[in-house]
């Protein structure tokens, strides 16, 4: 039986990519609801925007931006694995991607807050 190396950064990058993708897919119905309210009437959109101005939604927006950054970075990692020559510097690239995710999430949090 083949077992994955669960302590390897590549495994955790794989997990982050899959979990962020599922979380983003779960977000889509809420996004479509907001778009539907915008099409329904201006009053419905105004009510939605008033709710979206709450601190809980600001935290959720930060989470969404962070998930998008994680998914983008991990997706680029997968593309690099597929199309670039094999090399040993991948652990550094995974760490760089994690740092980029934290930086983007922090910048967004500081700009929204």
N, CA and C atoms as a LAMMPS dump frame, in Angstrom:
ITEM: TIMESTEP
0
ITEM: NUMBER OF ATOMS
339
ITEM: BOX BOUNDS ff ff ff
-5.0000000000000000e+02 5.0000000000000000e+02
-5.0000000000000000e+02 5.0000000000000000e+02
-5.0000000000000000e+02 5.0000000000000000e+02
ITEM: ATOMS id mol type element x y z
1 1 1 N 0.843 -1.18 0
2 1 2 C 0 0 0
3 1 3 C 0.891 1.247 0
4 2 1 N 0.598 2.171 -0.877
5 2 2 C 1.368 3.407 -0.966
6 2 3 C 0.716 4.456 -0.082
7 3 1 N 1.505 5.039 0.825
8 3 2 C 0.995 6.088 1.729
9 3 3 C 1.668 7.397 1.373
10 4 1 N 0.901 8.477 1.34
11 4 2 C 1.508 9.772 1.033
12 4 3 C 2.412 10.238 2.171
13 5 1 N 3.382 11.003 1.82
14 5 2 C 4.286 11.577 2.82
15 5 3 C 3.589 12.793 3.426
16 6 1 N 2.862 12.579 4.51
17 6 2 C 2.02 13.624 5.084
18 6 3 C 2.816 14.738 5.763
19 7 1 N 4.087 14.564 5.935
20 7 2 C 4.906 15.62 6.523
21 7 3 C 5.606 16.464 5.461
22 8 1 N 5.398 16.142 4.206
23 8 2 C 6.049 16.86 3.116
24 8 3 C 5.24 18.119 2.773
25 9 1 N 5.91 19.246 2.542
26 9 2 C 5.178 20.476 2.192
27 9 3 C 4.323 20.332 0.932
28 10 1 N 4.752 19.486 0.004
29 10 2 C 3.972 19.275 -1.211
30 10 3 C 2.611 18.666 -0.92
31 11 1 N 2.546 17.772 0.061
32 11 2 C 1.274 17.18 0.446
33 11 3 C 0.346 18.246 1.008
34 12 1 N 0.882 19.12 1.84
35 12 2 C 0.05 20.163 2.448
36 12 3 C -0.351 21.215 1.425
37 13 1 N 0.467 21.449 0.411
38 13 2 C 0.079 22.342 -0.688
39 13 3 C -1.065 21.717 -1.484
40 14 1 N -0.989 20.406 -1.678
41 14 2 C -2.064 19.67 -2.343
42 14 3 C -3.361 19.796 -1.548
43 15 1 N -3.292 19.597 -0.24
44 15 2 C -4.481 19.695 0.614
45 15 3 C -5.046 21.119 0.586
46 16 1 N -4.178 22.123 0.673
47 16 2 C -4.631 23.516 0.656
48 16 3 C -5.342 23.837 -0.655
49 17 1 N -4.819 23.322 -1.761
50 17 2 C -5.44 23.575 -3.059
51 17 3 C -6.83 22.962 -3.117
52 18 1 N -6.963 21.723 -2.658
53 18 2 C -8.264 21.049 -2.711
54 18 3 C -9.264 21.682 -1.745
55 19 1 N -8.851 21.978 -0.531
56 19 2 C -9.765 22.561 0.465
57 19 3 C -10.201 23.962 0.035
58 20 1 N -9.275 24.769 -0.465
59 20 2 C -9.645 26.115 -0.907
60 20 3 C -10.593 26.043 -2.101
61 21 1 N -10.404 25.081 -2.988
62 21 2 C -11.307 24.922 -4.129
63 21 3 C -12.712 24.554 -3.696
64 22 1 N -12.832 23.641 -2.737
65 22 2 C -14.149 23.258 -2.224
66 22 3 C -14.809 24.444 -1.516
67 23 1 N -14.041 25.169 -0.714
68 23 2 C -14.597 26.326 -0.005
69 23 3 C -15.063 27.401 -0.983
70 24 1 N -14.312 27.629 -2.033
71 24 2 C -14.728 28.601 -3.049
72 24 3 C -15.986 28.128 -3.77
73 25 1 N -16.089 26.845 -4.028
74 25 2 C -17.296 26.307 -4.666
75 25 3 C -18.506 26.467 -3.757
76 26 1 N -18.325 26.32 -2.453
77 26 2 C -19.423 26.518 -1.515
78 26 3 C -19.84 27.983 -1.43
79 27 1 N -18.936 28.895 -1.729
80 27 2 C -19.242 30.322 -1.722
81 27 3 C -20.114 30.736 -2.909
82 28 1 N -19.994 30.039 -4.015
83 28 2 C -20.671 30.456 -5.245
84 28 3 C -22.189 30.654 -5.097
85 29 1 N -22.931 29.788 -4.405
86 29 2 C -24.372 30.053 -4.262
87 29 3 C -24.672 31.393 -3.576
88 30 1 N -23.861 31.789 -2.601
89 30 2 C -24.065 33.084 -1.961
90 30 3 C -23.795 34.222 -2.938
91 31 1 N -22.796 34.048 -3.762
92 31 2 C -22.482 35.052 -4.771
93 31 3 C -23.626 35.182 -5.771
94 32 1 N -24.161 34.048 -6.203
95 32 2 C -25.282 34.085 -7.144
96 32 3 C -26.525 34.679 -6.501
97 33 1 N -26.717 34.446 -5.205
98 33 2 C -27.832 35.061 -4.486
99 33 3 C -27.703 36.581 -4.51
100 34 1 N -26.516 37.094 -4.241
101 34 2 C -26.303 38.545 -4.268
102 34 3 C -26.537 39.098 -5.669
103 35 1 N -26.081 38.396 -6.688
104 35 2 C -26.328 38.848 -8.058
105 35 3 C -27.818 38.831 -8.386
106 36 1 N -28.513 37.797 -7.922
107 36 2 C -29.957 37.721 -8.145
108 36 3 C -30.697 38.858 -7.461
109 37 1 N -30.267 39.209 -6.255
110 37 2 C -30.895 40.333 -5.56
111 37 3 C -30.65 41.639 -6.308
112 38 1 N -29.482 41.774 -6.891
113 38 2 C -29.178 42.98 -7.665
114 38 3 C -30.094 43.071 -8.889
115 39 1 N -30.424 41.94 -9.474
116 39 2 C -31.311 41.941 -10.635
117 39 3 C -32.778 42.125 -10.245
118 40 1 N -33.107 41.687 -9.029
119 40 2 C -34.5 41.737 -8.573
120 40 3 C -34.982 43.173 -8.386
121 41 1 N -34.276 43.912 -7.532
122 41 2 C -34.675 45.305 -7.302
123 41 3 C -33.552 46.044 -6.589
124 42 1 N -33.609 47.344 -6.661
125 42 2 C -32.598 48.159 -5.983
126 42 3 C -32.737 48.053 -4.468
127 43 1 N -33.972 47.925 -3.986
128 43 2 C -34.18 47.806 -2.537
129 43 3 C -33.585 46.514 -1.987
130 44 1 N -33.777 45.414 -2.712
131 44 2 C -33.22 44.126 -2.268
132 44 3 C -31.7 44.189 -2.249
133 45 1 N -31.122 44.827 -3.25
134 45 2 C -29.666 44.97 -3.284
135 45 3 C -29.183 45.859 -2.139
136 46 1 N -29.895 46.933 -1.869
137 46 2 C -29.514 47.817 -0.758
138 46 3 C -29.556 47.084 0.576
139 47 1 N -30.561 46.238 0.785
140 47 2 C -30.633 45.449 2.026
141 47 3 C -29.453 44.481 2.122
142 48 1 N -29.129 43.854 1.006
143 48 2 C -27.991 42.925 0.987
144 48 3 C -26.688 43.667 1.267
145 49 1 N -26.523 44.83 0.676
146 49 2 C -25.301 45.603 0.9
147 49 3 C -25.209 46.107 2.339
148 50 1 N -26.353 46.401 2.958
149 50 2 C -26.344 46.816 4.357
150 50 3 C -25.891 45.663 5.259
151 51 1 N -26.354 44.463 4.957
152 51 2 C -25.913 43.288 5.723
153 51 3 C -24.441 43.016 5.464
154 52 1 N -24.006 43.213 4.228
155 52 2 C -22.616 42.942 3.853
156 52 3 C -21.64 43.94 4.468
157 53 1 N -22.153 44.998 5.042
158 53 2 C -21.286 45.998 5.673
159 53 3 C -20.954 45.646 7.126
160 54 1 N -21.463 44.519 7.602
161 54 2 C -21.219 44.112 8.989
162 54 3 C -19.806 43.543 9.153
163 55 1 N -19.28 43.558 10.39
164 55 2 C -17.932 43.015 10.628
165 55 3 C -17.787 41.539 10.252
166 56 1 N -18.848 40.76 10.448
167 56 2 C -18.77 39.335 10.091
168 56 3 C -18.529 39.168 8.589
169 57 1 N -19.177 39.985 7.79
170 57 2 C -18.969 39.905 6.342
171 57 3 C -17.584 40.395 5.956
172 58 1 N -17.056 41.361 6.687
173 58 2 C -15.689 41.827 6.395
174 58 3 C -14.686 40.703 6.636
175 59 1 N -14.888 39.953 7.705
176 59 2 C -14.013 38.799 7.986
177 59 3 C -14.185 37.75 6.892
178 60 1 N -15.435 37.549 6.457
179 60 2 C -15.69 36.576 5.392
180 60 3 C -15.04 37.022 4.078
181 61 1 N -15.06 38.313 3.797
182 61 2 C -14.377 38.819 2.595
183 61 3 C -12.879 38.56 2.667
184 62 1 N -12.313 38.798 3.85
185 62 2 C -10.886 38.516 4.031
186 62 3 C -10.622 37.035 3.787
187 63 1 N -11.48 36.177 4.327
188 63 2 C -11.311 34.74 4.116
189 63 3 C -11.414 34.367 2.649
190 64 1 N -12.327 35.011 1.941
191 64 2 C -12.493 34.738 0.522
192 64 3 C -11.253 35.136 -0.268
193 65 1 N -10.719 36.31 0.013
194 65 2 C -9.504 36.756 -0.684
195 65 3 C -8.341 35.816 -0.355
196 66 1 N -8.239 35.407 0.887
197 66 2 C -7.174 34.48 1.284
198 66 3 C -7.342 33.136 0.579
199 67 1 N -8.57 32.617 0.525
200 67 2 C -8.809 31.357 -0.176
201 67 3 C -8.478 31.467 -1.66
202 68 1 N -8.85 32.585 -2.27
203 68 2 C -8.515 32.785 -3.683
204 68 3 C -7.003 32.804 -3.899
205 69 1 N -6.286 33.457 -2.986
206 69 2 C -4.83 33.514 -3.105
207 69 3 C -4.205 32.128 -2.927
208 70 1 N -4.705 31.382 -1.949
209 70 2 C -4.214 30.014 -1.738
210 70 3 C -4.462 29.17 -2.98
211 71 1 N -5.682 29.258 -3.508
212 71 2 C -6.034 28.437 -4.665
213 71 3 C -5.211 28.819 -5.89
214 72 1 N -4.997 30.116 -6.078
215 72 2 C -4.173 30.574 -7.2
216 72 3 C -2.737 30.082 -7.063
217 73 1 N -2.154 30.287 -5.886
218 73 2 C -0.764 29.876 -5.683
219 73 3 C -0.567 28.373 -5.825
220 74 1 N -1.49 27.608 -5.245
221 74 2 C -1.363 26.153 -5.34
222 74 3 C -1.63 25.673 -6.765
223 75 1 N -2.529 26.352 -7.465
224 75 2 C -2.777 25.994 -8.861
225 75 3 C -1.572 26.276 -9.746
226 76 1 N -0.902 27.399 -9.484
227 76 2 C 0.328 27.688 -10.224
228 76 3 C 1.402 26.652 -9.929
229 77 1 N 1.436 26.168 -8.677
230 77 2 C 2.381 25.12 -8.309
231 77 3 C 2.112 23.848 -9.117
232 78 1 N 0.84 23.485 -9.243
233 78 2 C 0.483 22.292 -10.012
234 78 3 C 0.888 22.469 -11.476
235 79 1 N 0.634 23.643 -12.025
236 79 2 C 1.019 23.892 -13.419
237 79 3 C 2.537 23.823 -13.586
238 80 1 N 3.272 24.336 -12.607
239 80 2 C 4.733 24.257 -12.677
240 80 3 C 5.194 22.802 -12.633
241 81 1 N 4.554 21.998 -11.792
242 81 2 C 4.908 20.578 -11.739
243 81 3 C 4.648 19.888 -13.071
244 82 1 N 3.585 20.285 -13.744
245 82 2 C 3.213 19.646 -15.006
246 82 3 C 4.099 20.08 -16.17
247 83 1 N 4.445 21.358 -16.219
248 83 2 C 5.038 21.887 -17.44
249 83 3 C 6.514 22.269 -17.335
250 84 1 N 7.059 22.397 -16.145
251 84 2 C 8.459 22.783 -15.989
252 84 3 C 9.311 21.555 -15.688
253 85 1 N 10.61 21.642 -15.933
254 85 2 C 11.479 20.497 -15.617
255 85 3 C 11.511 20.219 -14.106
256 86 1 N 11.707 18.961 -13.793
257 86 2 C 11.762 18.515 -12.402
258 86 3 C 12.979 19.107 -11.713
259 87 1 N 12.779 19.69 -10.511
260 87 2 C 13.92 20.214 -9.768
261 87 3 C 13.635 20.151 -8.274
262 88 1 N 14.684 20.342 -7.478
263 88 2 C 14.564 20.159 -6.038
264 88 3 C 14.144 21.408 -5.278
265 89 1 N 13.994 22.537 -5.913
266 89 2 C 13.692 23.771 -5.213
267 89 3 C 12.221 24 -4.934
268 90 1 N 11.406 22.955 -5.021
269 90 2 C 9.965 23.134 -4.857
270 90 3 C 9.563 23.495 -3.439
271 91 1 N 10.275 23.011 -2.436
272 91 2 C 9.921 23.356 -1.058
273 91 3 C 10.023 24.86 -0.846
274 92 1 N 11.017 25.463 -1.422
275 92 2 C 11.161 26.914 -1.327
276 92 3 C 10.027 27.642 -2.025
277 93 1 N 9.594 27.135 -3.174
278 93 2 C 8.479 27.747 -3.885
279 93 3 C 7.176 27.606 -3.109
280 94 1 N 6.995 26.476 -2.44
281 94 2 C 5.804 26.282 -1.615
282 94 3 C 5.809 27.282 -0.466
283 95 1 N 6.95 27.459 0.158
284 95 2 C 7.065 28.438 1.237
285 95 3 C 6.839 29.851 0.746
286 96 1 N 7.361 30.154 -0.437
287 96 2 C 7.15 31.474 -1.025
288 96 3 C 5.671 31.712 -1.299
289 97 1 N 4.983 30.691 -1.778
290 97 2 C 3.541 30.805 -2.014
291 97 3 C 2.766 31.024 -0.726
292 98 1 N 3.183 30.343 0.342
293 98 2 C 2.517 30.525 1.647
294 98 3 C 2.74 31.941 2.162
295 99 1 N 3.939 32.447 2
296 99 2 C 4.229 33.822 2.434
297 99 3 C 3.42 34.817 1.612
298 100 1 N 3.315 34.596 0.309
299 100 2 C 2.532 35.487 -0.545
300 100 3 C 1.068 35.499 -0.126
301 101 1 N 0.549 34.341 0.254
302 101 2 C -0.838 34.256 0.72
303 101 3 C -1.042 35.08 1.976
304 102 1 N -0.126 34.962 2.922
305 102 2 C -0.231 35.732 4.168
306 102 3 C -0.127 37.232 3.886
307 103 1 N 0.77 37.613 2.996
308 103 2 C 0.946 39.033 2.669
309 103 3 C -0.316 39.595 2.018
310 104 1 N -0.854 38.895 1.031
311 104 2 C -2.059 39.377 0.351
312 104 3 C -3.234 39.449 1.323
313 105 1 N -3.41 38.421 2.152
314 105 2 C -4.483 38.439 3.139
315 105 3 C -4.339 39.574 4.132
316 106 1 N -3.118 39.845 4.576
317 106 2 C -2.874 40.93 5.526
318 106 3 C -3.125 42.29 4.884
319 107 1 N -2.671 42.471 3.66
320 107 2 C -2.917 43.739 2.961
321 107 3 C -4.413 43.974 2.811
322 108 1 N -5.134 42.943 2.416
323 108 2 C -6.579 43.093 2.26
324 108 3 C -7.24 43.416 3.598
325 109 1 N -6.818 42.731 4.643
326 109 2 C -7.388 42.969 5.974
327 109 3 C -7.132 44.396 6.437
328 110 1 N -5.96 44.915 6.185
329 110 2 C -5.64 46.278 6.593
330 110 3 C -6.404 47.314 5.763
331 111 1 N -6.645 47.017 4.499
332 111 2 C -7.374 47.944 3.639
333 111 3 C -8.863 47.952 3.929
334 112 1 N -9.413 46.805 4.317
335 112 2 C -10.853 46.69 4.575
336 112 3 C -11.197 47.236 5.954
337 113 1 N -10.341 46.938 6.928
338 113 2 C -10.616 47.28 8.321
339 113 3 C -10.599 48.701 8.592
